């Protein structure tokens, strides 16, 4: 996952404090590499 600064900074706590994340973004494939470029991060909520 690639996360630009403008996405990372406001959502940093969410990304670091959660065991799972829901990542909204775009999949890019170039030169044999595949990346998920994040545009939004959200906590992954799992019912127990």
PDBQT receptor file of N, H, CA, C and O in Angstrom, charges set to zero:
ATOM      1  N   UNK A   1       0.848  -1.152   0.000  1.00  0.00    +0.000 N 
ATOM      2  CA  UNK A   1       0.000   0.000   0.000  1.00  0.00    +0.000 C 
ATOM      3  C   UNK A   1       0.900   1.223   0.000  1.00  0.00    +0.000 C 
ATOM      4  O   UNK A   1       1.883   1.293   0.739  1.00  0.00    +0.000 OA
ATOM      5  N   UNK A   2       0.549   2.181  -0.839  1.00  0.00    +0.000 N 
ATOM      6  H   UNK A   2      -0.249   2.125  -1.439  1.00  0.00    +0.000 HD
ATOM      7  CA  UNK A   2       1.234   3.462  -0.903  1.00  0.00    +0.000 C 
ATOM      8  C   UNK A   2       0.276   4.496  -0.337  1.00  0.00    +0.000 C 
ATOM      9  O   UNK A   2      -0.881   4.582  -0.747  1.00  0.00    +0.000 OA
ATOM     10  N   UNK A   3       0.773   5.277   0.607  1.00  0.00    +0.000 N 
ATOM     11  H   UNK A   3       1.714   5.207   0.940  1.00  0.00    +0.000 HD
ATOM     12  CA  UNK A   3      -0.079   6.266   1.266  1.00  0.00    +0.000 C 
ATOM     13  C   UNK A   3       0.624   7.621   1.221  1.00  0.00    +0.000 C 
ATOM     14  O   UNK A   3       1.640   7.817   1.887  1.00  0.00    +0.000 OA
ATOM     15  N   UNK A   4       0.090   8.545   0.446  1.00  0.00    +0.000 N 
ATOM     16  H   UNK A   4      -0.735   8.385  -0.096  1.00  0.00    +0.000 HD
ATOM     17  CA  UNK A   4       0.679   9.876   0.349  1.00  0.00    +0.000 C 
ATOM     18  C   UNK A   4       0.484  10.647   1.646  1.00  0.00    +0.000 C 
ATOM     19  O   UNK A   4      -0.398  10.324   2.441  1.00  0.00    +0.000 OA
ATOM     20  N   UNK A   5       1.297  11.652   1.852  1.00  0.00    +0.000 N 
ATOM     21  H   UNK A   5       2.013  11.914   1.206  1.00  0.00    +0.000 HD
ATOM     22  CA  UNK A   5       1.269  12.434   3.091  1.00  0.00    +0.000 C 
ATOM     23  C   UNK A   5      -0.106  13.034   3.371  1.00  0.00    +0.000 C 
ATOM     24  O   UNK A   5      -0.555  13.024   4.517  1.00  0.00    +0.000 OA
ATOM     25  N   UNK A   6      -0.783  13.557   2.348  1.00  0.00    +0.000 N 
ATOM     26  H   UNK A   6      -0.419  13.565   1.417  1.00  0.00    +0.000 HD
ATOM     27  CA  UNK A   6      -2.091  14.194   2.564  1.00  0.00    +0.000 C 
ATOM     28  C   UNK A   6      -3.155  13.187   3.007  1.00  0.00    +0.000 C 
ATOM     29  O   UNK A   6      -4.177  13.577   3.573  1.00  0.00    +0.000 OA
ATOM     30  N   UNK A   7      -2.923  11.903   2.756  1.00  0.00    +0.000 N 
ATOM     31  H   UNK A   7      -2.093  11.587   2.297  1.00  0.00    +0.000 HD
ATOM     32  CA  UNK A   7      -3.826  10.846   3.234  1.00  0.00    +0.000 C 
ATOM     33  C   UNK A   7      -3.349  10.359   4.603  1.00  0.00    +0.000 C 
ATOM     34  O   UNK A   7      -4.157  10.171   5.512  1.00  0.00    +0.000 OA
ATOM     35  N   UNK A   8      -2.045  10.155   4.749  1.00  0.00    +0.000 N 
ATOM     36  H   UNK A   8      -1.388  10.308   4.010  1.00  0.00    +0.000 HD
ATOM     37  CA  UNK A   8      -1.482   9.577   5.967  1.00  0.00    +0.000 C 
ATOM     38  C   UNK A   8      -1.655  10.476   7.189  1.00  0.00    +0.000 C 
ATOM     39  O   UNK A   8      -2.131  10.011   8.224  1.00  0.00    +0.000 OA
ATOM     40  N   UNK A   9      -1.287  11.727   7.095  1.00  0.00    +0.000 N 
ATOM     41  H   UNK A   9      -0.901  12.105   6.254  1.00  0.00    +0.000 HD
ATOM     42  CA  UNK A   9      -1.281  12.608   8.270  1.00  0.00    +0.000 C 
ATOM     43  C   UNK A   9      -2.626  12.668   9.002  1.00  0.00    +0.000 C 
ATOM     44  O   UNK A   9      -2.643  12.464  10.215  1.00  0.00    +0.000 OA
ATOM     45  N   UNK A  10      -3.746  12.936   8.336  1.00  0.00    +0.000 N 
ATOM     46  H   UNK A  10      -3.731  13.102   7.350  1.00  0.00    +0.000 HD
ATOM     47  CA  UNK A  10      -5.012  13.016   9.071  1.00  0.00    +0.000 C 
ATOM     48  C   UNK A  10      -5.502  11.663   9.601  1.00  0.00    +0.000 C 
ATOM     49  O   UNK A  10      -6.319  11.622  10.521  1.00  0.00    +0.000 OA
ATOM     50  N   UNK A  11      -5.018  10.572   9.038  1.00  0.00    +0.000 N 
ATOM     51  H   UNK A  11      -4.354  10.605   8.291  1.00  0.00    +0.000 HD
ATOM     52  CA  UNK A  11      -5.531   9.250   9.417  1.00  0.00    +0.000 C 
ATOM     53  C   UNK A  11      -4.467   8.373  10.063  1.00  0.00    +0.000 C 
ATOM     54  O   UNK A  11      -4.643   7.160  10.184  1.00  0.00    +0.000 OA
ATOM     55  N   UNK A  12      -3.381   8.979  10.471  1.00  0.00    +0.000 N 
ATOM     56  H   UNK A  12      -3.238   9.964  10.373  1.00  0.00    +0.000 HD
ATOM     57  CA  UNK A  12      -2.239   8.262  11.043  1.00  0.00    +0.000 C 
ATOM     58  C   UNK A  12      -2.628   7.444  12.269  1.00  0.00    +0.000 C 
ATOM     59  O   UNK A  12      -2.277   6.267  12.359  1.00  0.00    +0.000 OA
ATOM     60  N   UNK A  13      -3.343   8.044  13.207  1.00  0.00    +0.000 N 
ATOM     61  H   UNK A  13      -3.628   8.999  13.134  1.00  0.00    +0.000 HD
ATOM     62  CA  UNK A  13      -3.752   7.342  14.438  1.00  0.00    +0.000 C 
ATOM     63  C   UNK A  13      -4.600   6.121  14.110  1.00  0.00    +0.000 C 
ATOM     64  O   UNK A  13      -4.401   5.051  14.686  1.00  0.00    +0.000 OA
ATOM     65  N   UNK A  14      -5.531   6.274  13.198  1.00  0.00    +0.000 N 
ATOM     66  H   UNK A  14      -5.693   7.143  12.730  1.00  0.00    +0.000 HD
ATOM     67  CA  UNK A  14      -6.369   5.143  12.786  1.00  0.00    +0.000 C 
ATOM     68  C   UNK A  14      -5.491   4.025  12.238  1.00  0.00    +0.000 C 
ATOM     69  O   UNK A  14      -5.673   2.861  12.596  1.00  0.00    +0.000 OA
ATOM     70  N   UNK A  15      -4.555   4.364  11.385  1.00  0.00    +0.000 N 
ATOM     71  H   UNK A  15      -4.407   5.310  11.094  1.00  0.00    +0.000 HD
ATOM     72  CA  UNK A  15      -3.698   3.359  10.755  1.00  0.00    +0.000 C 
ATOM     73  C   UNK A  15      -2.811   2.642  11.768  1.00  0.00    +0.000 C 
ATOM     74  O   UNK A  15      -2.583   1.438  11.649  1.00  0.00    +0.000 OA
ATOM     75  N   UNK A  16      -2.316   3.364  12.752  1.00  0.00    +0.000 N 
ATOM     76  H   UNK A  16      -2.502   4.342  12.849  1.00  0.00    +0.000 HD
ATOM     77  CA  UNK A  16      -1.387   2.771  13.710  1.00  0.00    +0.000 C 
ATOM     78  C   UNK A  16      -2.079   2.052  14.862  1.00  0.00    +0.000 C 
ATOM     79  O   UNK A  16      -1.512   1.118  15.429  1.00  0.00    +0.000 OA
ATOM     80  N   UNK A  17      -3.285   2.465  15.218  1.00  0.00    +0.000 N 
ATOM     81  H   UNK A  17      -3.745   3.224  14.757  1.00  0.00    +0.000 HD
ATOM     82  CA  UNK A  17      -3.970   1.910  16.389  1.00  0.00    +0.000 C 
ATOM     83  C   UNK A  17      -4.850   0.704  16.088  1.00  0.00    +0.000 C 
ATOM     84  O   UNK A  17      -5.294   0.036  17.021  1.00  0.00    +0.000 OA
ATOM     85  N   UNK A  18      -5.112   0.407  14.850  1.00  0.00    +0.000 N 
ATOM     86  H   UNK A  18      -4.751   0.949  14.091  1.00  0.00    +0.000 HD
ATOM     87  CA  UNK A  18      -6.048  -0.665  14.493  1.00  0.00    +0.000 C 
ATOM     88  C   UNK A  18      -5.322  -1.922  14.046  1.00  0.00    +0.000 C 
ATOM     89  O   UNK A  18      -4.249  -1.863  13.445  1.00  0.00    +0.000 OA
ATOM     90  N   UNK A  19      -5.932  -3.061  14.353  1.00  0.00    +0.000 N 
ATOM     91  H   UNK A  19      -6.804  -3.109  14.840  1.00  0.00    +0.000 HD
ATOM     92  CA  UNK A  19      -5.374  -4.344  13.898  1.00  0.00    +0.000 C 
ATOM     93  C   UNK A  19      -5.677  -4.574  12.421  1.00  0.00    +0.000 C 
ATOM     94  O   UNK A  19      -4.940  -5.289  11.741  1.00  0.00    +0.000 OA
ATOM     95  N   UNK A  20      -6.769  -3.967  11.916  1.00  0.00    +0.000 N 
ATOM     96  H   UNK A  20      -7.367  -3.387  12.469  1.00  0.00    +0.000 HD
ATOM     97  CA  UNK A  20      -7.149  -4.119  10.517  1.00  0.00    +0.000 C 
ATOM     98  C   UNK A  20      -7.641  -2.806   9.949  1.00  0.00    +0.000 C 
ATOM     99  O   UNK A  20      -8.232  -1.995  10.661  1.00  0.00    +0.000 OA
ATOM    100  N   UNK A  21      -7.399  -2.600   8.678  1.00  0.00    +0.000 N 
ATOM    101  H   UNK A  21      -6.918  -3.259   8.100  1.00  0.00    +0.000 HD
ATOM    102  CA  UNK A  21      -7.820  -1.371   8.005  1.00  0.00    +0.000 C 
ATOM    103  C   UNK A  21      -8.604  -1.697   6.747  1.00  0.00    +0.000 C 
ATOM    104  O   UNK A  21      -8.333  -2.680   6.057  1.00  0.00    +0.000 OA
ATOM    105  N   UNK A  22      -9.575  -0.854   6.468  1.00  0.00    +0.000 N 
ATOM    106  H   UNK A  22      -9.795  -0.055   7.029  1.00  0.00    +0.000 HD
ATOM    107  CA  UNK A  22     -10.275  -0.884   5.198  1.00  0.00    +0.000 C 
ATOM    108  C   UNK A  22      -9.632   0.229   4.372  1.00  0.00    +0.000 C 
ATOM    109  O   UNK A  22      -9.677   1.399   4.754  1.00  0.00    +0.000 OA
ATOM    110  N   UNK A  23      -9.041  -0.137   3.252  1.00  0.00    +0.000 N 
ATOM    111  H   UNK A  23      -9.004  -1.087   2.942  1.00  0.00    +0.000 HD
ATOM    112  CA  UNK A  23      -8.313   0.832   2.431  1.00  0.00    +0.000 C 
ATOM    113  C   UNK A  23      -9.076   1.067   1.140  1.00  0.00    +0.000 C 
ATOM    114  O   UNK A  23      -9.348   0.133   0.386  1.00  0.00    +0.000 OA
ATOM    115  N   UNK A  24      -9.418   2.321   0.894  1.00  0.00    +0.000 N 
ATOM    116  H   UNK A  24      -9.197   3.080   1.507  1.00  0.00    +0.000 HD
ATOM    117  CA  UNK A  24     -10.055   2.720  -0.359  1.00  0.00    +0.000 C 
ATOM    118  C   UNK A  24      -8.956   3.326  -1.227  1.00  0.00    +0.000 C 
ATOM    119  O   UNK A  24      -8.169   4.145  -0.752  1.00  0.00    +0.000 OA
ATOM    120  N   UNK A  25      -8.902   2.930  -2.488  1.00  0.00    +0.000 N 
ATOM    121  H   UNK A  25      -9.541   2.265  -2.873  1.00  0.00    +0.000 HD
ATOM    122  CA  UNK A  25      -7.861   3.473  -3.343  1.00  0.00    +0.000 C 
ATOM    123  C   UNK A  25      -7.903   2.892  -4.737  1.00  0.00    +0.000 C 
ATOM    124  O   UNK A  25      -8.913   2.348  -5.183  1.00  0.00    +0.000 OA
ATOM    125  N   UNK A  26      -6.781   3.022  -5.406  1.00  0.00    +0.000 N 
ATOM    126  H   UNK A  26      -5.960   3.464  -5.043  1.00  0.00    +0.000 HD
ATOM    127  CA  UNK A  26      -6.644   2.596  -6.789  1.00  0.00    +0.000 C 
ATOM    128  C   UNK A  26      -5.492   1.607  -6.903  1.00  0.00    +0.000 C 
ATOM    129  O   UNK A  26      -4.418   1.822  -6.341  1.00  0.00    +0.000 OA
ATOM    130  N   UNK A  27      -5.724   0.527  -7.632  1.00  0.00    +0.000 N 
ATOM    131  H   UNK A  27      -6.596   0.352  -8.089  1.00  0.00    +0.000 HD
ATOM    132  CA  UNK A  27      -4.653  -0.434  -7.892  1.00  0.00    +0.000 C 
ATOM    133  C   UNK A  27      -3.915   0.020  -9.145  1.00  0.00    +0.000 C 
ATOM    134  O   UNK A  27      -4.527   0.266 -10.184  1.00  0.00    +0.000 OA
ATOM    135  N   UNK A  28      -2.591   0.129  -9.033  1.00  0.00    +0.000 N 
ATOM    136  H   UNK A  28      -2.094  -0.071  -8.189  1.00  0.00    +0.000 HD
ATOM    137  CA  UNK A  28      -1.749   0.501 -10.172  1.00  0.00    +0.000 C 
ATOM    138  C   UNK A  28      -0.804  -0.650 -10.484  1.00  0.00    +0.000 C 
ATOM    139  O   UNK A  28      -0.225  -1.253  -9.580  1.00  0.00    +0.000 OA
ATOM    140  N   UNK A  29      -0.653  -0.948 -11.763  1.00  0.00    +0.000 N 
ATOM    141  H   UNK A  29      -1.124  -0.459 -12.498  1.00  0.00    +0.000 HD
ATOM    142  CA  UNK A  29       0.295  -1.979 -12.201  1.00  0.00    +0.000 C 
ATOM    143  C   UNK A  29       1.252  -1.340 -13.198  1.00  0.00    +0.000 C 
ATOM    144  O   UNK A  29       0.847  -0.862 -14.257  1.00  0.00    +0.000 OA
ATOM    145  N   UNK A  30       2.534  -1.344 -12.831  1.00  0.00    +0.000 N 
ATOM    146  H   UNK A  30       2.863  -1.732 -11.971  1.00  0.00    +0.000 HD
ATOM    147  CA  UNK A  30       3.553  -0.769 -13.718  1.00  0.00    +0.000 C 
ATOM    148  C   UNK A  30       4.870  -1.514 -13.564  1.00  0.00    +0.000 C 
ATOM    149  O   UNK A  30       5.281  -1.838 -12.450  1.00  0.00    +0.000 OA
ATOM    150  N   UNK A  31       5.508  -1.775 -14.649  1.00  0.00    +0.000 N 
ATOM    151  H   UNK A  31       5.173  -1.512 -15.554  1.00  0.00    +0.000 HD
ATOM    152  CA  UNK A  31       6.851  -2.369 -14.651  1.00  0.00    +0.000 C 
ATOM    153  C   UNK A  31       6.934  -3.615 -13.772  1.00  0.00    +0.000 C 
ATOM    154  O   UNK A  31       7.942  -3.829 -13.099  1.00  0.00    +0.000 OA
ATOM    155  N   UNK A  32       5.893  -4.431 -13.772  1.00  0.00    +0.000 N 
ATOM    156  H   UNK A  32       5.074  -4.257 -14.319  1.00  0.00    +0.000 HD
ATOM    157  CA  UNK A  32       5.904  -5.667 -13.007  1.00  0.00    +0.000 C 
ATOM    158  C   UNK A  32       5.567  -5.514 -11.531  1.00  0.00    +0.000 C 
ATOM    159  O   UNK A  32       5.562  -6.502 -10.797  1.00  0.00    +0.000 OA
ATOM    160  N   UNK A  33       5.286  -4.299 -11.083  1.00  0.00    +0.000 N 
ATOM    161  H   UNK A  33       5.289  -3.496 -11.679  1.00  0.00    +0.000 HD
ATOM    162  CA  UNK A  33       4.933  -4.065  -9.679  1.00  0.00    +0.000 C 
ATOM    163  C   UNK A  33       3.461  -3.689  -9.578  1.00  0.00    +0.000 C 
ATOM    164  O   UNK A  33       2.925  -3.015 -10.458  1.00  0.00    +0.000 OA
ATOM    165  N   UNK A  34       2.818  -4.121  -8.515  1.00  0.00    +0.000 N 
ATOM    166  H   UNK A  34       3.254  -4.668  -7.801  1.00  0.00    +0.000 HD
ATOM    167  CA  UNK A  34       1.424  -3.778  -8.256  1.00  0.00    +0.000 C 
ATOM    168  C   UNK A  34       1.351  -3.037  -6.930  1.00  0.00    +0.000 C 
ATOM    169  O   UNK A  34       1.870  -3.516  -5.922  1.00  0.00    +0.000 OA
ATOM    170  N   UNK A  35       0.712  -1.879  -6.924  1.00  0.00    +0.000 N 
ATOM    171  H   UNK A  35       0.291  -1.490  -7.743  1.00  0.00    +0.000 HD
ATOM    172  CA  UNK A  35       0.557  -1.073  -5.717  1.00  0.00    +0.000 C 
ATOM    173  C   UNK A  35      -0.896  -0.702  -5.517  1.00  0.00    +0.000 C 
ATOM    174  O   UNK A  35      -1.643  -0.526  -6.479  1.00  0.00    +0.000 OA
ATOM    175  N   UNK A  36      -1.289  -0.585  -4.267  1.00  0.00    +0.000 N 
ATOM    176  H   UNK A  36      -0.682  -0.727  -3.485  1.00  0.00    +0.000 HD
ATOM    177  CA  UNK A  36      -2.582  -0.014  -3.911  1.00  0.00    +0.000 C 
ATOM    178  C   UNK A  36      -2.297   1.388  -3.407  1.00  0.00    +0.000 C 
ATOM    179  O   UNK A  36      -1.665   1.555  -2.365  1.00  0.00    +0.000 OA
ATOM    180  N   UNK A  37      -2.755   2.395  -4.134  1.00  0.00    +0.000 N 
ATOM    181  H   UNK A  37      -3.269   2.259  -4.981  1.00  0.00    +0.000 HD
ATOM    182  CA  UNK A  37      -2.543   3.784  -3.753  1.00  0.00    +0.000 C 
ATOM    183  C   UNK A  37      -3.766   4.225  -2.957  1.00  0.00    +0.000 C 
ATOM    184  O   UNK A  37      -4.859   4.364  -3.507  1.00  0.00    +0.000 OA
ATOM    185  N   UNK A  38      -3.573   4.444  -1.670  1.00  0.00    +0.000 N 
ATOM    186  H   UNK A  38      -2.685   4.331  -1.224  1.00  0.00    +0.000 HD
ATOM    187  CA  UNK A  38      -4.676   4.741  -0.760  1.00  0.00    +0.000 C 
ATOM    188  C   UNK A  38      -5.180   6.169  -0.934  1.00  0.00    +0.000 C 
ATOM    189  O   UNK A  38      -4.399   7.107  -1.091  1.00  0.00    +0.000 OA
ATOM    190  N   UNK A  39      -6.517   6.313  -0.901  1.00  0.00    +0.000 N 
ATOM    191  H   UNK A  39      -7.152   5.551  -0.773  1.00  0.00    +0.000 HD
ATOM    192  CA  UNK A  39      -7.115   7.644  -0.873  1.00  0.00    +0.000 C 
ATOM    193  C   UNK A  39      -7.880   7.865   0.433  1.00  0.00    +0.000 C 
ATOM    194  O   UNK A  39      -8.205   8.996   0.794  1.00  0.00    +0.000 OA
ATOM    195  N   UNK A  40      -8.165   6.750   1.142  1.00  0.00    +0.000 N 
ATOM    196  H   UNK A  40      -7.901   5.831   0.848  1.00  0.00    +0.000 HD
ATOM    197  CA  UNK A  40      -8.849   6.856   2.435  1.00  0.00    +0.000 C 
ATOM    198  C   UNK A  40      -8.604   5.590   3.234  1.00  0.00    +0.000 C 
ATOM    199  O   UNK A  40      -8.586   4.488   2.686  1.00  0.00    +0.000 OA
ATOM    200  N   UNK A  41      -8.415   5.759   4.543  1.00  0.00    +0.000 N 
ATOM    201  H   UNK A  41      -8.430   6.654   4.988  1.00  0.00    +0.000 HD
ATOM    202  CA  UNK A  41      -8.238   4.636   5.460  1.00  0.00    +0.000 C 
ATOM    203  C   UNK A  41      -9.360   4.671   6.482  1.00  0.00    +0.000 C 
ATOM    204  O   UNK A  41      -9.743   5.742   6.954  1.00  0.00    +0.000 OA
ATOM    205  N   UNK A  42      -9.883   3.511   6.823  1.00  0.00    +0.000 N 
ATOM    206  H   UNK A  42      -9.572   2.642   6.440  1.00  0.00    +0.000 HD
ATOM    207  CA  UNK A  42     -10.949   3.425   7.828  1.00  0.00    +0.000 C 
ATOM    208  C   UNK A  42     -10.699   2.185   8.679  1.00  0.00    +0.000 C 
ATOM    209  O   UNK A  42     -10.139   1.201   8.195  1.00  0.00    +0.000 OA
ATOM    210  N   UNK A  43     -11.115   2.227   9.948  1.00  0.00    +0.000 N 
ATOM    211  H   UNK A  43     -11.570   3.026  10.341  1.00  0.00    +0.000 HD
ATOM    212  CA  UNK A  43     -10.952   1.031  10.779  1.00  0.00    +0.000 C 
ATOM    213  C   UNK A  43     -11.820  -0.100  10.244  1.00  0.00    +0.000 C 
ATOM    214  O   UNK A  43     -12.951   0.126   9.815  1.00  0.00    +0.000 OA
ATOM    215  N   UNK A  44     -11.293  -1.303  10.272  1.00  0.00    +0.000 N 
ATOM    216  H   UNK A  44     -10.374  -1.486  10.621  1.00  0.00    +0.000 HD
ATOM    217  CA  UNK A  44     -12.047  -2.483   9.869  1.00  0.00    +0.000 C 
ATOM    218  C   UNK A  44     -12.772  -2.988  11.106  1.00  0.00    +0.000 C 
ATOM    219  O   UNK A  44     -12.142  -3.443  12.061  1.00  0.00    +0.000 OA
ATOM    220  N   UNK A  45     -14.077  -2.909  11.085  1.00  0.00    +0.000 N 
ATOM    221  H   UNK A  45     -14.589  -2.541  10.309  1.00  0.00    +0.000 HD
ATOM    222  CA  UNK A  45     -14.883  -3.326  12.236  1.00  0.00    +0.000 C 
ATOM    223  C   UNK A  45     -15.340  -4.765  12.021  1.00  0.00    +0.000 C 
ATOM    224  O   UNK A  45     -15.950  -5.100  11.006  1.00  0.00    +0.000 OA
ATOM    225  N   UNK A  46     -15.029  -5.599  13.000  1.00  0.00    +0.000 N 
ATOM    226  H   UNK A  46     -14.533  -5.327  13.825  1.00  0.00    +0.000 HD
ATOM    227  CA  UNK A  46     -15.374  -7.016  12.921  1.00  0.00    +0.000 C 
ATOM    228  C   UNK A  46     -16.237  -7.366  14.123  1.00  0.00    +0.000 C 
ATOM    229  O   UNK A  46     -15.848  -7.120  15.264  1.00  0.00    +0.000 OA
ATOM    230  N   UNK A  47     -17.401  -7.937  13.872  1.00  0.00    +0.000 N 
ATOM    231  H   UNK A  47     -17.718  -8.137  12.945  1.00  0.00    +0.000 HD
ATOM    232  CA  UNK A  47     -18.275  -8.356  14.967  1.00  0.00    +0.000 C 
ATOM    233  C   UNK A  47     -17.724  -9.640  15.572  1.00  0.00    +0.000 C 
ATOM    234  O   UNK A  47     -17.300 -10.550  14.860  1.00  0.00    +0.000 OA
ATOM    235  N   UNK A  48     -17.738  -9.694  16.894  1.00  0.00    +0.000 N 
ATOM    236  H   UNK A  48     -18.082  -8.955  17.473  1.00  0.00    +0.000 HD
ATOM    237  CA  UNK A  48     -17.229 -10.886  17.580  1.00  0.00    +0.000 C 
ATOM    238  C   UNK A  48     -18.339 -11.577  18.327  1.00  0.00    +0.000 C 
ATOM    239  O   UNK A  48     -18.107 -12.602  18.968  1.00  0.00    +0.000 OA
TER     240      UNK A  48
